[in-house]
Amino acid sequence: MTSTQRFIAAAVTAPHSLATTAGRDILAQGGSALEAMIAMAGVMAVVYPHRNGIGGDGAWLVREPRGKVHVIDASGMAGSGATSAPYRKAGYDDIPLRGPKAVLSVPGAVAGWDLALEMARAFGGRLPLTDLLAPAIRHARDGTAQSRSSAACLPSDFADLSAQPGFAEAFLVEGKPAAPGSLRRAETLAGTLEQIAHAGLRDFYRGDAGREIAADMARAGVILQRRDLEKYTARLRKPVSLRFGHVTLFQPPPPASGLGLLLALGIHARLGVKPRDEFASVHALVEATKRALSLATPLCIDPAVLDEAPALLLAPMIFEREAMEIARDRAAPMLRQALGNQNVWMGAIDSTGLAVSCCQSLHGAYGSGVVLPRTGVLMHNRGASFSLDARQPHALEPGRYPPAGLAPGLAVQDEGRIIAFGSGDVQIDAQIFLKIAADMGLAEALEAPRFRLAATPDAREIGLCMEDRFDPSLIRALERAGHRIVLDGAPYAEAFAHGGAIARHRDGSVGAAHDPRADGGADGL
């Protein structure tokens, strides 16, 4: 069993130990939590390419020492040429999950780093960008050991993924992922990181790096154009929040998926479940999640409703109405929409009390699979979330945002404890949060067995997937209630996300823990 580590003044946690080390080293140099997070985000983009990268998106929650919470929205919108006509003409009924035609929205992750750097400077940060990105550049150029998680990542469409431009050369050895521990280099990506470290992060969009990225995309048949990159910036926004007992919980607004988490928790709270009743607890959260995601998902794309919709949905009358529709002993029909995606979550809190919770994502495992040859950038596939049907809420249209499975969490307890937590999967985050809110230790909350609605192994339906460490009597009770149970035999399964948590106590000390399902760690000062 892992344990929560306690530090005197500051700490970081990430799903890969090299990122944790990079963040801790920045803190030791006098850097802030924001600067440490930029360093960790850069390393994660190199060492966990199956879950995130600079060709993907990001979302940050930042809590100032005085209490104000900011959101850095680093999700990209669909490009100016993103319409359904070319797909319909080519005979597509749906946007492909892999390949150049899945790349429809601007990758926002690097713009998120840029906005975070501006914020760090406003709080007195002085470390140069070259220092912050030096660990990522070094690991990309010199190589790192293939992680356990990357080696185990074999999506069901692996053959299609492997056939995408540049993928095999970047990630495969004799047609398969490299073995755990084997050396993996990304020298072209190292050159791109070095370029933006010296020229500035905006060079990724409007400079030499942006020019090369745009040229590569054009040759590959990606619909995004250079003008789409040039006009993109990450946005500073207000969070959405929910009072939950003695805790205020913050999430980014849409198109991030945190609204679904707040809705699920609000509905769950109205069901009045006793924590010791394991069947009622699991059943209630699953059913609340179904209703919450059905409400939240359609609102995650249109700029006209991104800021107004959350307040309308996070109302007591909505929670009451939805809770009344839930049967206490019977499962409702399973969801039809796609659920979850590959993410990384990282947390940092410094000695001033500045707290940062951050997610990065490529959407699917390894994103589109397209690796741009001149820059080494692996492009996301978030565009596959759009629909070619104009009648659907997620109809493809220029300027719209695809749903972003990004949900960094931040909670402030009335007694003063500040908690950054997350996994990037709202279903897992809800379980982690409920355990921490019930005063379970951070490490214990992360180690506990998990469940989530997900596609069954044959991908034909959605089932309630569970780690097999749950009591068999609970499994039988859930099956009797109509839940389609799929057990995962691994004790800490890769499919159940990589969470983490970090908390600053009233005395200034910081506790941190990482997920045993990942390759990470927690460290601090």
C-alpha positions in Angstrom: 0.0 0.0 0.0 1.3 3.5 -0.9 1.2 6.2 1.8 0.6 9.9 1.8 3.9 11.7 2.0 4.2 14.8 4.2 6.4 17.8 3.4 7.2 21.0 5.4 6.4 23.6 2.8 5.7 22.5 -0.8 5.1 19.5 -3.0 4.3 18.1 -6.4 2.8 14.9 -7.8 2.6 13.5 -11.3 1.9 10.1 -12.9 5.6 9.7 -14.0 8.5 10.0 -11.6 10.6 12.0 -14.0 7.9 14.7 -14.1 7.7 14.7 -10.3 11.5 15.2 -10.1 11.4 18.1 -12.6 8.7 19.8 -10.6 10.5 19.3 -7.3 13.7 20.6 -8.7 12.0 23.8 -9.9 10.6 24.3 -6.4 14.1 23.8 -4.9 15.4 26.6 -7.2 12.8 29.0 -5.8 10.2 28.5 -8.5 6.5 28.7 -7.9 3.9 26.0 -8.2 3.1 27.4 -11.7 6.7 27.2 -12.8 7.0 23.7 -11.4 3.8 22.7 -13.3 5.1 24.0 -16.6 8.2 21.9 -16.1 6.1 18.8 -15.2 3.8 19.4 -18.2 6.7 19.5 -20.5 8.2 16.2 -19.2 4.8 14.5 -19.3 4.4 15.4 -22.9 7.6 13.5 -23.6 7.4 10.5 -21.4 3.6 9.7 -21.6 2.8 10.1 -25.3 -0.1 7.6 -25.1 -1.9 10.0 -22.7 -0.8 13.6 -23.6 1.5 15.8 -25.7 2.1 19.2 -27.1 -0.3 18.3 -30.0 -3.1 18.0 -27.5 -5.1 20.2 -25.1 -5.0 21.3 -21.4 -6.9 22.8 -18.6 -5.6 24.3 -15.4 -7.0 25.5 -12.0 -4.9 28.0 -10.2 -5.7 29.2 -6.6 -3.9 32.3 -5.5 -2.6 32.4 -1.9 -5.4 34.9 -1.1 -8.1 32.5 -2.4 -9.1 33.6 -5.9 -9.4 30.7 -8.3 -8.6 31.0 -12.0 -9.0 28.7 -15.0 -6.6 28.4 -17.8 -8.7 27.0 -20.7 -6.2 25.5 -23.2 -8.7 23.7 -25.3 -8.8 24.5 -29.0 -11.7 25.2 -31.3 -12.5 23.7 -34.7 -10.5 25.2 -37.6 -12.0 27.6 -40.1 -12.3 24.8 -42.7 -13.9 22.3 -40.4 -17.3 21.4 -42.1 -19.0 18.1 -42.7 -19.1 18.6 -46.5 -15.7 17.0 -47.3 -16.5 14.0 -45.1 -19.9 13.5 -46.7 -18.4 13.8 -50.1 -15.9 11.1 -49.3 -18.6 8.8 -48.0 -18.0 9.1 -44.3 -21.0 8.7 -41.9 -18.7 9.6 -38.9 -15.5 11.4 -38.4 -12.6 8.8 -38.2 -11.2 8.1 -34.8 -7.6 8.0 -36.2 -5.6 9.7 -38.9 -5.4 13.2 -40.4 -9.2 13.5 -40.7 -9.6 13.3 -36.9 -7.5 16.4 -36.4 -10.0 19.2 -36.5 -9.3 21.5 -33.6 -6.3 23.6 -32.7 -4.0 21.9 -30.1 -4.1 24.2 -27.1 -1.6 22.7 -24.5 1.4 24.9 -25.3 -0.8 28.1 -25.3 -1.8 26.9 -21.8 1.8 26.8 -20.8 2.2 30.4 -22.2 -0.7 31.7 -20.1 0.6 29.9 -17.0 4.0 31.5 -17.6 2.4 35.0 -17.8 0.6 34.3 -14.5 3.8 33.0 -12.9 5.6 36.3 -13.8 2.7 38.2 -12.3 3.3 36.3 -9.0 7.0 37.2 -9.1 8.3 34.1 -10.9 11.7 34.7 -12.5 13.0 31.4 -13.8 13.6 31.5 -17.5 11.6 29.3 -19.8 14.7 27.5 -21.0 15.2 26.2 -17.4 11.6 25.1 -17.2 11.7 23.1 -20.4 15.2 21.8 -20.0 14.2 18.5 -18.4 11.7 17.8 -21.1 14.2 18.6 -23.8 16.9 16.4 -22.2 14.6 13.4 -21.8 13.4 13.7 -25.4 16.9 14.0 -26.8 18.7 11.5 -24.6 15.9 9.1 -24.3 13.9 7.7 -21.4 12.9 4.2 -20.3 9.6 3.1 -21.8 7.0 3.4 -19.0 4.9 0.5 -17.8 1.8 2.4 -18.7 2.9 3.2 -22.3 4.0 -0.4 -22.9 0.6 -1.7 -21.7 -1.4 0.7 -23.9 -2.8 -1.4 -26.7 -6.1 0.2 -28.0 -8.6 -2.0 -29.7 -7.9 -0.3 -33.0 -4.1 -0.7 -32.6 -3.7 -1.8 -36.2 -5.3 1.3 -37.6 -3.4 3.5 -35.1 -0.1 1.9 -36.1 -0.7 2.6 -39.8 -0.9 6.4 -39.3 1.9 8.7 -40.7 4.9 8.7 -38.5 3.5 6.5 -35.8 5.4 3.3 -36.3 8.7 5.2 -36.5 8.1 7.1 -33.3 6.6 4.4 -31.1 6.9 0.9 -32.3 9.6 -1.8 -32.3 8.9 -4.6 -34.8 5.3 -3.5 -35.0 4.7 -3.5 -31.3 5.1 -0.9 -28.4 8.6 -1.0 -27.0 9.1 -3.2 -24.0 9.0 -1.6 -20.5 12.4 -0.2 -19.6 13.7 0.0 -23.1 15.2 3.3 -24.3 12.9 5.5 -26.3 14.1 8.8 -27.9 12.2 11.6 -29.5 14.9 13.8 -31.0 12.7 15.7 -33.5 10.3 16.6 -30.7 13.3 17.7 -28.6 14.2 20.1 -31.4 10.7 21.6 -31.3 10.8 22.0 -27.5 14.2 23.6 -27.7 12.9 26.0 -30.4 9.9 27.2 -28.4 12.0 27.3 -25.2 14.3 29.9 -26.8 11.9 31.7 -29.2 8.9 31.7 -26.7 5.9 29.5 -26.5 3.9 31.5 -29.0 6.4 30.4 -31.6 4.4 27.1 -31.6 1.5 29.0 -33.2 2.9 32.1 -34.9 6.6 31.6 -35.4 9.0 29.2 -37.1 7.6 26.2 -35.2 4.1 27.1 -36.2 5.1 27.4 -39.8 6.7 23.9 -39.8 3.6 22.4 -38.0 1.2 24.0 -40.5 3.3 22.8 -43.5 3.4 19.2 -42.1 -0.4 19.3 -41.5 -1.0 20.4 -45.0 1.1 17.6 -46.5 -0.6 15.1 -44.2 -4.1 16.2 -45.3 -5.1 17.8 -41.9 -7.8 20.3 -42.3 -6.3 22.8 -39.9 -4.5 25.7 -41.5 -1.7 28.1 -40.4 -4.2 30.9 -39.8 -6.1 28.7 -37.3 -2.9 28.3 -35.3 -2.0 32.0 -35.6 -5.2 33.4 -34.2 -5.4 30.9 -31.3 -4.7 31.8 -27.6 -5.6 30.1 -24.4 -8.2 31.9 -22.3 -8.3 32.9 -18.7 -11.8 32.1 -17.3 -13.8 31.8 -14.1 -14.3 28.3 -12.6 -17.6 26.6 -11.9 -18.1 25.6 -8.3 -20.3 23.6 -6.0 -20.7 23.6 -2.2 -20.5 20.0 -1.0 -20.9 19.8 2.8 -18.0 21.7 4.3 -16.1 21.8 1.0 -16.2 24.1 -2.0 -15.3 22.2 -5.1 -14.0 24.0 -8.2 -13.8 22.8 -11.8 -13.1 24.4 -15.2 -16.2 25.4 -17.2 -17.2 23.7 -20.5 -15.8 22.6 -22.9 -14.0 20.8 -20.1 -15.9 17.9 -18.6 -15.8 19.1 -14.9 -19.4 20.3 -15.1 -20.4 16.6 -15.4 -18.5 15.9 -12.1 -20.3 18.7 -10.2 -23.7 17.6 -11.5 -23.0 14.0 -10.6 -22.0 14.9 -7.1 -24.9 17.3 -6.6 -27.4 14.6 -7.7 -25.6 12.0 -5.6 -25.8 14.2 -2.5 -29.6 14.5 -2.9 -30.0 10.7 -2.7 -28.9 10.6 0.9 -26.8 7.5 0.7 -25.1 6.2 3.8 -21.3 5.7 3.1 -21.3 2.3 4.8 -23.9 0.9 2.4 -21.6 -0.1 -0.4 -24.2 -1.2 -2.9 -26.2 2.0 -2.4 -23.1 4.1 -2.7 -21.9 2.6 -5.9 -25.3 2.3 -7.5 -26.2 5.9 -6.6 -23.0 7.3 -8.0 -23.3 5.3 -11.3 -26.9 6.4 -11.8 -26.1 10.0 -10.9 -23.2 9.9 -13.4 -25.5 8.7 -16.2 -27.9 11.6 -15.7 -25.2 14.2 -15.1 -23.3 13.4 -18.3 -26.5 13.3 -20.4 -27.2 16.8 -19.2 -23.7 18.3 -19.4 -22.3 16.8 -22.6 -24.5 18.7 -25.1 -23.4 22.0 -23.6 -19.7 21.6 -24.1 -19.1 22.9 -27.6 -20.8 26.2 -28.5 -19.1 29.4 -27.4 -22.5 31.1 -27.0 -23.4 28.9 -24.1 -20.1 28.0 -22.5 -20.3 30.6 -19.8 -24.1 30.8 -19.1 -25.1 27.1 -19.0 -23.2 25.9 -15.9 -25.0 28.2 -13.5 -28.4 27.1 -14.9 -27.5 23.4 -14.4 -25.9 23.7 -10.9 -29.1 24.6 -9.3 -30.7 22.7 -6.3 -34.0 22.2 -8.3 -32.0 20.4 -11.0 -30.3 18.1 -8.5 -33.7 17.3 -6.8 -35.4 16.7 -10.2 -32.7 14.3 -11.4 -32.4 12.5 -8.1 -36.1 11.8 -8.1 -35.7 10.0 -11.5 -33.2 7.5 -10.0 -34.5 4.1 -8.9 -32.8 3.0 -5.7 -32.7 -0.7 -6.7 -32.6 -0.7 -10.4 -30.1 0.4 -13.1 -31.3 2.8 -15.8 -30.3 2.1 -19.4 -26.7 2.6 -20.2 -25.3 5.7 -21.8 -24.9 5.8 -25.5 -22.3 8.6 -25.8 -18.6 8.1 -25.8 -17.1 8.1 -22.2 -13.8 9.2 -21.0 -10.4 9.5 -22.7 -6.7 9.4 -22.0 -5.4 12.1 -19.8 -2.7 13.0 -17.3 -3.2 14.9 -14.1 -0.6 16.8 -12.1 -0.7 18.8 -8.9 1.6 21.4 -7.3 1.5 23.6 -4.1 4.3 25.9 -3.1 5.3 27.5 0.2 3.2 30.6 -0.5 0.0 28.5 -0.8 -0.3 28.9 -4.5 -2.0 25.7 -5.7 -2.2 24.3 -9.2 -4.2 21.4 -10.6 -3.6 20.6 -14.3 -4.8 18.1 -16.9 -3.4 17.4 -20.4 -4.8 15.1 -23.0 -4.7 13.8 -26.6 -8.3 12.6 -26.3 -7.8 9.0 -27.4 -4.8 6.8 -26.6 -2.0 8.3 -28.8 -4.5 10.7 -30.2 -4.8 10.7 -34.0 -1.6 8.6 -34.3 -0.3 11.2 -36.8 3.3 12.3 -35.9 4.3 15.4 -37.9 7.7 14.6 -39.4 9.5 18.0 -39.1 8.5 18.7 -35.6 7.8 15.3 -34.0 4.4 16.6 -32.7 1.8 13.8 -32.1 -1.5 15.3 -33.0 -4.7 14.8 -30.9 -7.9 13.3 -32.2 -10.4 15.4 -30.3 -12.2 16.2 -33.5 -13.6 12.7 -33.5 -16.0 13.9 -30.8 -17.8 16.0 -33.4 -20.8 14.7 -35.4 -21.4 15.0 -39.1 -25.2 15.1 -38.4 -26.2 18.8 -38.3 -29.1 17.9 -36.0 -26.8 16.7 -33.2 -25.5 18.9 -30.4 -21.9 18.2 -31.4 -22.4 18.9 -35.1 -19.1 19.9 -36.7 -18.9 23.6 -37.4 -15.9 26.1 -37.5 -15.2 27.8 -34.2 -17.0 25.2 -32.1 -15.3 23.3 -29.3 -15.3 19.5 -29.1 -16.0 18.1 -25.6 -12.8 18.0 -23.7 -12.3 15.2 -21.1 -10.3 17.5 -18.9 -11.3 17.9 -15.2 -8.6 19.1 -12.9 -10.1 19.4 -9.4 -9.5 21.8 -6.6 -11.3 21.8 -3.3 -11.2 24.2 -0.3 -12.4 23.0 3.0 -14.0 25.4 5.5 -11.3 24.7 8.0 -8.7 25.9 5.5 -7.2 22.8 3.9 -6.6 23.2 0.1 -6.8 20.0 -2.0 -5.8 19.6 -5.6 -6.8 16.3 -7.1 -7.8 14.6 -10.3 -7.3 11.9 -12.9 -8.8 13.6 -15.9 -11.8 11.1 -15.8 -14.8 12.6 -14.1 -16.1 9.2 -13.0 -12.9 8.4 -11.2 -12.6 11.9 -9.9 -16.0 11.7 -8.2 -14.9 8.5 -6.4 -11.6 10.1 -5.3 -13.3 13.3 -4.1 -16.0 11.5 -2.1 -13.4 9.5 -0.3 -11.2 12.5 0.5 -14.3 14.5 1.6 -15.1 11.7 4.0 -11.7 12.2 5.6 -10.0 9.2 4.0 -6.2 9.7 3.6 -5.0 10.8 0.1 -3.1 7.6 -0.6 -5.9 5.4 0.7 -8.4 7.2 -1.5 -6.2 6.8 -4.6 -5.5 3.1 -3.9 -9.2 2.1 -3.4 -10.8 -0.1 -6.1 -12.6 1.8 -8.8 -15.5 1.4 -11.2 -16.5 3.3 -14.3 -19.0 3.2 -17.2 -17.0 2.2 -20.3 -17.2 0.2 -23.5 -17.1 -3.5 -23.0 -14.1 -5.4 -24.4 -16.0 -6.2 -27.6 -16.9 -2.5 -27.9 -20.5 -3.3 -28.6 -22.1 -1.8 -25.5 -21.4 0.3 -22.4 -20.9 -1.7 -19.2 -20.1 -1.0 -15.6 -16.4 -1.9 -15.5 -14.9 -2.7 -12.1 -11.6 -3.6 -10.6 -11.9 -7.1 -9.1 -10.9 -6.0 -5.6 -14.5 -5.3 -4.7 -16.4 -7.7 -2.5 -18.0 -10.4 -4.6 -21.3 -9.9 -2.8 -21.4 -6.3 -4.0 -20.8 -7.5 -7.6 -23.7 -9.9 -7.3 -26.0 -7.2 -5.8 -25.2 -4.8 -8.7 -25.9 -7.5 -11.3 -29.2 -8.3 -9.6 -30.0 -4.5 -10.0 -29.5 -4.8 -13.7 -25.9 -3.4 -14.1 -23.9 -5.1 -16.8 -20.7 -5.9 -14.9 -17.3 -6.3 -16.6 -14.5 -7.2 -14.2 -10.8 -6.3 -14.8 -8.5 -8.9 -13.5 -5.6 -6.5 -12.8 -5.4 -5.4 -9.2 -4.6 -1.8 -10.3 -5.9 -1.6 -13.8 -4.5 0.8 -16.4 -8.1 1.4 -17.7 -9.2 3.1 -14.5 -7.2 6.4 -15.0 -4.1 7.7 -13.2 -5.1 9.9 -10.3 -3.2 12.0 -7.8 -3.9 14.3 -4.9 -2.0 17.0 -2.9 -3.2 19.0 0.1 -2.0 22.0 2.0 -2.9 22.0 5.7 -3.5 25.0 7.9 0.0 24.7 9.4 1.5 25.2 5.9 2.6 21.5 5.5 1.7 19.7 2.4 0.7 16.1 1.9 0.9 14.4 -1.5 0.1 11.0 -3.0 0.2 9.3 -6.4 -1.7 6.5 -8.0 -0.4 3.0 -7.8 -1.8 2.4 -11.3 0.7 4.9 -12.8 4.5 5.3 -13.0 4.6 8.4 -10.8 5.5 9.8 -7.5 5.2 12.6 -5.0 8.1 14.8 -3.8 8.6 18.1 -2.2 10.5 20.4 0.2 
